[in-house]
Amino acid sequence: MSQSATSGNPQRAFVLGGGIVGACCALALVRRGFDVTLIEKDAPGQAASFGNSASIGLASVPPLGMPGMLRDLPRMLLDPMHPLVIRWRHLPQTLPWLLRFRRTLAPPRMEAIARARAALLAQAGHAYDSLLAEIARPELIRATGLIFAYESRAAFEGARAGIALRRRHGIEALELDGVALRALEPAVSDRAVCGVHYPIVQTVANPLTLTEAIIDAFRARGGRVQRETVRGFELGPHGVARVITDAGRHECDLVVLAAGAWSRHLAALLGEAVSVTAERGYHIMIENAPHMPAIPVVSGDRNVSIVTLTSGLRMTTMAEFTAIDAPPDHERALRIFQGAAGLIRGLELNIASKWVGSRPSTPDSLPVIGRSPRHRNVIYAFGHGHLGVTFGAVTGAIVGTIARDESPNLDITPYRPDRSFDGSHLPGQRAA
């Protein structure tokens, strides 16, 4: 136990990363009585937490990889209109991740991963209900549902395995023909021949506003935010003794690593290899759209989401595996956006702004949550992939309980940092 804990003073906790997950962790630790400093190299909420599709994806039970995907992978990678991209120059760095990902595609592995995702999703919505009630900002998340719209019956039939998987985990999925789809969401054009409505899904009014509201609540409770870049760590007899940044050395009793796609590098500085890679997404903001969907729409053919935010209409796409600092490929993203624009009546791409950012993705589509196996005063909270916003509040709640050596109200061993990252650590699975 640290000296500050034994003397009765609040333990000094440092949260590294100012995205939605880091913000939720910092607030949870303040609530638990820690003296908390959040360190972020940029303004909080400006990375993946800023540019996402604004979905609280409570129906997102299927993992990134589904059985049969390996067969289709060459076609997907050679299609210049497909949102899955692997920059070949980055392939040597990505290959170990891809080999683990390949092992997750076996049906038993996929089912086990889906169960682990579903267990966390079952608590994600309630965690936000509690958090937003505490900070008196319930309007920041809306109950909207989500529509997957399909331009071809073939694309819809290809999605049936994912629909069935969601239903096996209790997710309501309402299949609609084109007429019923447009009755539900009049902004959808005649190009959609059918669709699926997931009523459970919620939408963030504005992702940046959500993160900033949580940060404001954290500061109001005595938390500090320092804009610094972490350079390394000094170790002591009980784990990390100091966090070293470009501004100085900070003595600490607890470190929470929640730096998204940058977490792999920081974990390596602690002597630990964690299988997380940067998976980039793109978005554009559109001005003067004649029809703004009240229910977010996802193109099931092109993997493009279209959502109305308080700041305007946003389209998001792509899963691009490359270095975090690689030059963006906005031209490819624009081609994909142009292909999907016809799903919304009268939509023209009057682009107000464009963005690219990196998600922290694991091969097994599960986040990394738990104490470091080497340093007991380090807690990991990253690797949420496409569900960083979705899992923000529940991850913060879990980190708060771990920090006080209490037991979370769900089994977190599926998300442990020292796992194989190929699904073999899950119940009923064996190493390949």
Secondary structure, 3 states (H helix, E strand, C coil): CCHHHHCCCCCEEEEECCCHHHHHHHHHHHHCCCEEEEEECCCCCCCHHHHCCCEECCCCCCCCCCCCHHHHHHHHHHCCCCCEEECHHHHHHHHHHHHHHHHCCCHHHHHHHHHHHHHHHHHHHHHHHHHHHHCCCHHHEEECCEEEEECCHHHHHHCHHHHHHHHHCCCCCEEEEHHHHHHHCCCECCCCCEEEEECCCEEECCHHHHHHHHHHHHHHCCCEEEECCEEEEEEECCEEEEEEECCEEEECCEEEECCHHHHHHHHHHCCCCCCCEEEEEEEEEECCCCCCCCCCEEECCCCEEEEEECCEEEEEEEEEECCCCCCCCHHHHHHHHHHHHHHECCCCCCEEEEEEEEEEECCCCCCEEEECCCCCCEEEEECCHHHCCCCHHHHHHHHHHHHCCCCCCCCCHHHCCCCCCCCCCCCCCCCC
